[in-house]
Amino acid sequence: MTKSIHKHKGLFGVLPALLFVIFFFIGGFIYSFRISLGEYEEIYGVNEIGWAYKELFDGSFLASLGVTVGIAGAVSLLSGIMGLLIALLLATYTYNKTWTHLIFQLPFGVPHLLAAYMLTQVFMQTGWYSRIAYHLGWIDSFEAFPVLIHDQWGIGVLLAYSWKEIPFIVLLLYPFVTKLLHEWRDTVNMLGANNSQMIRWVLIPILLPIWVGGMWIVFSFVLGSYEIPALMARTSFGFIPVMAWQEYTQFGLSRQPLAIAMNIVLAFVSLLIGIVLLACQKKWYESGRRVWKG
């Protein structure tokens, strides 16, 4: 008995956090799922079981789901690629320059809603950059400035999310990159490899699980966040978090199960992507953790 306890003593360290997750997260998810199915008639009225999901899965919702997942995927990929490159540059060239690291920590103190408002004031056609360009004679009128806010491609949303999420990836990867460079540089140099070969054959294979995990966190967050799309995106995009927020706050109790059903769908999408990534990671480990051929 004592030997078994000693063998699994590490599990007791995470037991409080595990119980917290089980009680609050899973319990809250089950409760929300029951609401989305149409239970609690005394609060939300009498409806057909599952009416919210039947109303959701029409052409317009599926189109909105595609746009929402597409934007979340684009933000996660852009943040992941830029974050990895910046982390490598910081660890290689600015290791002893603390001020460069502080620059990438500044966005953490800015809420997403404030970040969206600031970028709106900067990039809109009557914003700071358009006024500077007009006074410098680069454009003839404010309308000649590129449309970056409420544009048809969601560029403003991408800029706002990237400004917030790239520093997250940088700070996630930077300690590992620094440690790996310190531990492997002499060995790699002794074997005659250069820095690019070290990054390709050593750093990226070791960092890949952490890197992909960080991008999945960004994807899941953007998938359920509504502040930036609500302020910077066109209403025709139909971002699901914005639609859910409107249903939950503006149309009374009878529509709240529909808003919760939207969030349940997004949660299942995020969970599905996570399961796929775990399966790919397992297969990757079984194949010898090879990233490149040759």
Disulfide bonds with the S-S distance in Angstrom:
none
